[in-house]
Amino acid sequence: MSRKQQLHRPGPQPGPPADDTGCAILHVDMDAFFVSVELLERPELRGRPVIVGGAGARGVVSAASYEAREYGVHSAMPMTRARRLCPHAVVLPVSHGKYSRVSASVFELFRSITPLVEPLSLDEAFLDVSGAVRRLGRPAEIARSVREQVRAQQGITCSVGVASTKFVAKLASTRCKPDGLLVVPADGAVEFLHPLPVASLWGVGERTEQALARLGLRTVGQLAQVPVVTLQRELGNALGAHLHELAWGRDPRDVVAHTPDKSIGAEETFETDVDDPEVIRRELLRLAERVGERLRAGGHAGRTVSVKLRMANFKTITRARTLAEPTDLARVIYITACELYEGAGLERVRLRLVGVRVENLLPAGEAPRQLALDEPESGWREAERAMDQVAHRFGRGAVRPAALVRRAADGDGRDGGDGRR
């Protein structure tokens, strides 16, 4: 590591602090976020390989602990392959409602530091702290404070990259994982970038990496020495110019403050194709419960409900309906989803996957007060919020609709695997 860059781990650090002058952009990334949240309730699993994801034959890894990653397990990998690579790993089902609640608290902390917070996912964000320096100290000091507060408030760790550009800040957080802080001085960005493999550059996928390898370009520094016209001839005008700029640490993008989620959904791939409408309706109920929980956890309500239906031959259709008023109630979502499924004319067609999504979101406090279908003045809304509280305290599955209890007892499904495949 260059003497101009400094990697901070927990505990005292030798040497003078890195120069963070002009480095107002932070990239904060939670460490193995889904696994870390699960370990809050399962501390006995710390230090062991843990995988979060769908456990069925078509399940996919959503997250893996660093112990599991040592065996080659990574997110988006088929669960069957992950189990082969690490057969002694503990596999836990996905619980997005739980992760959403922790994420909301973490982002509340971010926004107490600066209004310029750009979420990338539930577990990572860019922060522009230029307006907070006078109040909270230098960027590196703010980054240290973020790490300490996340650990103290949530019991999980994060890694933070500090740099003058978004691209370099994100690379820095990746290079200091887990539980680290890396400052890349503004005048040290090129020195930091050039030893890295070309695959580190944003926009270099597998095919582009192969094209660059054919040119003998394997590091960012090698790419940087190639004339931009040569890169444009080989890769196209836009990509060639883009990679040339990044290779020299130039990234003009600003941190863009949060834009509200446009939709929230969940989907499930069946272990075997299903043509039983009762089984499919029970799956729609489970997904509607999950979507409703995530809507309420995020403080959202939505006006449009859609279903996704993928047949055994992989042909996929979607159907959507816009409601008279926005909703965050699973019962409304479920009834609408069932009607859309029935209206699609696939009640005896073998399905591989089903999904439920709510779109056209707005803050729940701004939504008109709506009753669920056939809901009395007090009833479904209060029941669903009570279920949220029980799930938050005891975990998903502590309370659930009777149809889903019957489903588990009948052995025709599983209670895991969120569907963002």
VEXGULO-103435 format. One line per 3 residues: their letters; for each residue x, y, z of C-alpha. Coordinates in nm, 2 decimals. Each point is the difference from the previous one (the first is absolute). Last residue first. Example, Ala and Ser with C-alpha at 12.3 -4.5 7.8 and 13.67 -1.06 7.14 Angstrom:
<pts>
sa	1.37 -0.11 0.71; -0.14 -0.34 0.07
</pts>
This chain:
<pts>
rrg	-3.32 -1.32 -0.85; -0.18 0.24 0.23; -0.23 -0.28 0.12
dgg	0.05 -0.03 0.37; 0.10 -0.35 0.10; -0.16 -0.16 0.30
drg	-0.30 -0.16 0.14; -0.01 -0.31 -0.21; -0.27 -0.19 -0.19
dgd	-0.23 -0.29 -0.04; 0.07 -0.18 0.33; -0.36 -0.01 0.11
aar	0.09 0.16 0.33; 0.18 0.28 -0.18; -0.30 0.07 -0.21
rvl	-0.24 -0.02 0.29; 0.20 0.27 0.18; -0.01 0.21 -0.32
aap	-0.37 -0.03 -0.02; -0.03 0.10 0.37; 0.16 0.34 -0.07
rva	0.33 0.06 0.19; 0.14 0.04 0.35; 0.34 -0.11 0.13
grg	0.09 -0.07 -0.37; 0.21 0.31 -0.04; 0.20 0.08 0.31
frh	-0.08 0.04 0.37; 0.02 0.37 0.06; -0.04 0.15 -0.35
avq	-0.24 -0.28 -0.10; -0.22 0.08 0.30; 0.00 0.37 -0.07
dma	-0.08 -0.06 -0.37; -0.28 -0.24 0.09; -0.15 0.28 0.22
rea	0.02 0.23 -0.30; -0.19 -0.26 -0.21; -0.27 -0.04 0.26
erw	-0.05 0.37 0.05; -0.05 0.05 -0.37; -0.22 -0.30 -0.04
gse	-0.25 0.09 0.28; -0.13 0.33 0.13; -0.23 0.20 -0.23
ped	-0.13 -0.32 -0.15; 0.19 -0.15 -0.30; -0.20 -0.15 -0.28
lal	0.28 0.08 -0.25; 0.27 0.19 0.20; -0.09 0.34 0.12
qrp	0.19 0.30 -0.14; 0.12 0.31 0.18; 0.13 0.23 -0.28
aeg	0.37 -0.03 -0.06; 0.23 0.28 0.11; 0.10 -0.18 0.33
apl	0.07 -0.31 -0.20; 0.27 0.18 -0.20; -0.06 -0.06 -0.37
lne	0.05 -0.30 -0.23; -0.11 -0.05 -0.36; 0.07 -0.37 0.01
vrv	-0.09 -0.31 0.21; 0.15 -0.33 -0.11; -0.10 -0.37 0.02
gvl	0.20 -0.28 -0.16; -0.06 -0.35 -0.12; 0.25 -0.25 -0.15
rlr	0.01 -0.33 -0.18; -0.37 -0.02 -0.08; -0.18 -0.30 -0.15
vre	-0.33 0.12 -0.16; -0.33 -0.10 0.16; -0.09 0.34 0.14
lga	0.18 0.19 -0.28; -0.29 0.21 -0.13; 0.16 0.33 0.08
gey	-0.32 0.12 0.18; 0.05 -0.26 0.27; 0.35 0.13 0.07
lec	-0.12 0.36 0.00; -0.28 -0.09 0.24; 0.24 -0.18 0.22
ati	0.24 0.30 0.00; -0.28 0.24 0.09; -0.11 -0.22 0.30
yiv	0.36 -0.03 0.11; 0.08 0.37 -0.02; -0.31 0.10 0.18
ral	0.07 -0.25 0.28; 0.37 0.09 0.01; -0.09 0.36 0.10
dtp	0.23 0.28 -0.11; -0.26 0.17 -0.22; -0.05 0.29 -0.24
eal	-0.35 0.09 -0.10; -0.22 -0.09 -0.30; 0.23 -0.28 -0.09
tra	0.20 -0.03 -0.32; 0.01 -0.35 -0.14; 0.29 -0.20 -0.15
rti	0.06 -0.32 -0.19; 0.34 -0.14 -0.10; 0.09 -0.29 -0.23
tkf	0.31 -0.22 -0.02; 0.09 -0.27 -0.24; 0.25 -0.22 0.17
nam	-0.13 -0.33 -0.15; -0.13 -0.09 0.35; -0.19 0.32 0.02
rlk	0.10 0.32 0.17; -0.28 0.21 0.16; 0.07 0.35 0.13
vsv	-0.27 0.17 0.19; -0.07 0.38 0.03; -0.15 0.23 0.26
trg	-0.02 0.38 -0.07; -0.08 0.27 0.25; 0.28 -0.05 0.26
ahg	0.05 0.09 0.36; 0.34 0.06 0.16; 0.14 0.04 0.35
gar	0.30 -0.23 -0.07; -0.10 -0.26 0.26; -0.36 0.04 -0.11
lre	0.08 -0.08 -0.37; 0.24 -0.28 0.10; -0.27 -0.17 0.21
gvr	-0.26 0.04 -0.28; 0.25 -0.15 -0.25; 0.06 -0.30 0.23
eal	-0.36 -0.06 0.07; -0.08 0.03 -0.37; 0.27 -0.26 -0.08
rll	-0.14 -0.25 0.25; -0.35 0.06 -0.14; 0.11 -0.04 -0.35
err	0.17 -0.33 0.10; -0.33 -0.11 0.15; -0.18 0.09 -0.32
ive	0.26 -0.21 -0.20; -0.06 -0.30 0.22; -0.38 0.03 -0.04
pdd	0.03 0.05 -0.37; 0.19 -0.33 -0.04; 0.22 0.02 -0.32
vdt	0.34 0.01 0.17; 0.35 -0.05 -0.15; 0.24 -0.15 0.25
eft	0.22 0.19 0.26; -0.22 0.30 -0.06; 0.17 0.33 -0.08
eea	-0.13 0.27 0.23; -0.05 0.38 -0.05; 0.00 0.31 0.21
gis	-0.09 0.36 -0.07; 0.05 0.36 0.09; -0.03 0.28 -0.26
kdp	0.11 0.35 -0.09; 0.22 0.04 0.30; 0.03 0.37 0.09
tha	0.29 0.20 -0.14; 0.28 0.05 0.24; 0.25 0.28 -0.05
vvd	0.23 -0.01 -0.31; 0.37 -0.01 0.08; 0.16 0.17 -0.29
rpd	0.15 -0.17 -0.30; 0.32 0.16 -0.15; 0.21 -0.32 0.01
rgw	0.37 0.05 -0.09; 0.24 -0.25 0.17; 0.23 -0.03 -0.30
ale	-0.13 -0.35 -0.08; -0.35 0.13 0.05; 0.04 0.25 -0.29
hlh	0.15 -0.26 -0.24; -0.28 -0.24 0.10; -0.27 0.25 -0.10
agl	0.17 0.10 -0.32; 0.02 -0.36 -0.12; -0.36 -0.08 0.12
ang	-0.15 0.30 -0.19; 0.20 -0.03 -0.33; -0.01 -0.38 -0.04
ler	0.22 -0.26 0.15; 0.29 -0.06 -0.24; -0.01 0.33 -0.20
qlt	-0.09 0.19 0.32; 0.29 -0.15 0.19; 0.24 0.09 -0.28
vvp	-0.14 0.36 -0.01; 0.05 0.02 0.37; 0.37 -0.06 -0.04
vqa	0.12 -0.30 0.21; 0.20 0.10 0.31; -0.31 -0.02 0.23
lqg	-0.07 -0.35 -0.10; 0.34 -0.12 0.13; -0.06 0.19 0.33
vtr	-0.34 -0.16 0.04; 0.15 -0.34 -0.02; -0.05 -0.29 -0.24
lgl	0.05 0.16 -0.34; 0.17 -0.23 -0.25; -0.24 0.10 -0.28
ral	-0.16 -0.34 0.01; -0.04 0.06 0.38; -0.20 0.32 -0.08
aqe	-0.25 -0.20 -0.21; -0.03 -0.26 0.28; -0.06 0.26 0.26
tre	-0.26 0.16 -0.23; -0.18 -0.34 -0.03; 0.01 -0.07 0.38
gvg	-0.12 0.34 0.10; 0.20 0.33 0.02; -0.25 0.28 0.05
wls	0.13 0.12 0.33; 0.37 -0.07 0.01; 0.12 -0.28 0.24
avp	0.00 -0.25 -0.29; 0.31 0.18 -0.13; 0.20 -0.14 0.29
lph	0.13 0.25 0.26; 0.36 0.12 -0.01; -0.10 0.33 -0.17
lfe	-0.28 0.10 0.23; 0.17 0.10 0.33; 0.29 0.19 -0.17
vag	-0.26 0.17 -0.21; -0.21 0.10 0.30; 0.29 0.13 0.20
dap	-0.04 0.37 -0.06; -0.36 -0.01 0.13; 0.11 -0.20 0.30
vvl	-0.14 -0.36 0.02; -0.13 -0.05 0.35; -0.08 -0.36 0.10
lgd	-0.22 -0.10 0.29; -0.04 -0.36 0.11; -0.26 -0.25 0.14
pkc	0.04 -0.26 -0.28; 0.09 0.12 -0.24; 0.27 0.26 -0.08
rts	0.03 -0.05 -0.37; -0.37 0.01 -0.06; -0.04 0.33 0.19
alk	0.28 0.15 -0.21; -0.16 -0.11 -0.33; -0.31 0.18 0.10
avf	0.19 0.31 0.09; 0.19 -0.01 -0.33; -0.31 0.00 -0.21
kts	-0.19 0.25 0.21; 0.28 0.26 -0.03; 0.22 0.20 0.25
avg	0.05 -0.30 0.23; -0.10 -0.17 0.32; -0.09 -0.37 0.00
vsc	-0.20 -0.14 0.29; -0.04 -0.35 0.12; -0.30 -0.10 0.23
tig	-0.05 -0.20 0.31; -0.31 -0.13 0.19; -0.13 0.05 0.35
qqa	-0.26 0.25 -0.12; 0.05 0.31 0.22; 0.35 -0.05 0.12
rvq	0.14 -0.15 -0.32; -0.18 0.24 -0.23; 0.11 0.29 0.23
erv	0.37 -0.10 0.00; 0.01 -0.05 -0.38; -0.17 0.34 -0.06
sra	0.24 0.17 0.25; 0.30 -0.14 -0.18; -0.14 0.13 -0.33
iea	-0.07 0.35 0.15; 0.36 0.01 0.13; 0.13 -0.10 -0.35
prg	-0.22 0.28 -0.15; 0.14 0.27 0.23; -0.21 0.12 0.29
lrr	-0.36 -0.02 0.10; -0.14 0.35 -0.02; 0.25 0.17 -0.24
vag	0.03 -0.32 -0.20; -0.38 -0.06 -0.04; -0.06 0.18 -0.33
svd	0.27 -0.19 -0.18; -0.13 -0.33 0.13; -0.13 -0.14 -0.33
lfa	-0.12 -0.35 0.10; -0.01 -0.30 -0.24; -0.21 -0.30 0.11
edl	0.01 -0.37 0.08; -0.21 -0.26 0.18; -0.36 0.02 -0.12
slp	0.12 0.09 -0.35; 0.18 0.29 -0.18; -0.13 0.27 0.23
evl	0.12 0.36 -0.08; 0.02 0.21 0.31; 0.05 0.38 -0.03
pti	-0.21 0.11 0.30; 0.31 -0.04 0.22; 0.09 -0.13 0.35
srf	-0.36 -0.07 0.13; -0.07 -0.14 -0.35; 0.26 -0.28 0.05
lef	-0.15 -0.09 0.34; -0.35 -0.03 -0.15; 0.16 -0.21 -0.27
vsa	0.12 -0.25 0.27; -0.34 -0.01 0.17; -0.17 -0.07 -0.33
svr	0.25 -0.27 -0.09; -0.07 -0.17 0.34; -0.38 0.00 -0.08
syk	0.05 -0.11 -0.36; 0.22 -0.29 0.11; -0.27 -0.14 0.23
ghs	-0.27 0.04 -0.27; 0.23 -0.17 -0.25; 0.02 -0.32 0.19
vpl	0.20 -0.25 -0.22; 0.02 -0.36 0.12; 0.32 -0.12 0.19
vva	0.25 -0.25 -0.13; 0.27 -0.12 0.24; 0.32 -0.10 -0.19
hpc	0.14 -0.35 0.04; -0.04 -0.09 -0.37; 0.21 0.30 -0.12
lrr	0.07 -0.03 -0.37; -0.27 -0.26 -0.06; -0.25 0.21 0.21
art	0.08 0.31 -0.20; -0.05 -0.19 -0.33; -0.35 -0.12 0.11
mpm	-0.07 0.36 0.12; 0.05 0.14 -0.34; 0.24 0.30 0.02
ash	-0.16 0.34 0.00; 0.21 0.10 0.30; 0.33 -0.17 0.06
vgy	0.14 -0.34 0.12; 0.37 -0.06 -0.10; 0.10 -0.20 0.32
era	0.15 0.32 0.16; -0.34 0.16 -0.08; -0.16 -0.22 0.27
eys	0.22 0.14 0.27; -0.07 0.35 -0.13; -0.36 -0.06 0.05
aas	-0.22 -0.05 -0.30; -0.29 0.19 -0.15; -0.30 -0.05 -0.23
vvg	0.10 -0.35 -0.12; -0.26 -0.14 -0.24; -0.25 -0.28 0.04
rag	-0.11 -0.21 -0.29; 0.04 -0.33 0.19; -0.14 0.16 0.31
agg	0.19 0.18 0.28; -0.06 0.35 -0.12; 0.26 0.24 0.14
viv	0.22 0.10 0.29; 0.33 -0.19 0.04; 0.20 -0.04 0.31
prg	0.36 -0.13 0.04; 0.08 0.00 0.37; 0.18 0.27 0.19
rle	-0.32 0.13 0.16; -0.27 -0.27 -0.01; -0.06 0.01 0.38
pre	-0.11 0.37 -0.04; -0.32 -0.11 -0.17; -0.24 0.29 0.05
lle	0.26 0.27 -0.08; 0.15 -0.26 -0.24; -0.30 0.05 -0.24
vsv	0.08 0.37 -0.03; 0.37 -0.08 -0.08; -0.10 -0.26 -0.26
ffa	-0.23 0.24 -0.18; 0.27 0.27 0.01; 0.32 -0.19 -0.10
dmd	0.18 0.32 0.11; -0.21 0.31 -0.05; 0.14 0.24 -0.27
vhl	0.06 0.37 0.05; 0.14 0.20 -0.29; 0.11 0.34 0.12
iac	0.05 0.30 -0.21; 0.16 0.32 0.14; 0.36 -0.08 -0.09
gtd	0.13 0.36 -0.07; 0.26 -0.03 0.27; -0.01 -0.36 0.14
dap	0.38 -0.02 0.05; 0.06 -0.33 0.18; 0.05 0.00 0.37
pgp	0.35 -0.01 0.14; 0.16 -0.33 0.10; -0.13 -0.29 0.20
qpg	-0.37 -0.08 0.05; -0.16 -0.08 0.33; -0.29 -0.26 0.00
prh	-0.26 -0.10 -0.25; 0.14 0.01 -0.36; 0.11 0.31 -0.19
lqq	0.16 -0.02 -0.34; 0.22 0.30 -0.09; 0.09 0.12 -0.34
krs	0.29 0.23 -0.07; 0.25 -0.26 0.13; -0.11 -0.22 -0.28
m	-0.13 -0.34 0.09
</pts>
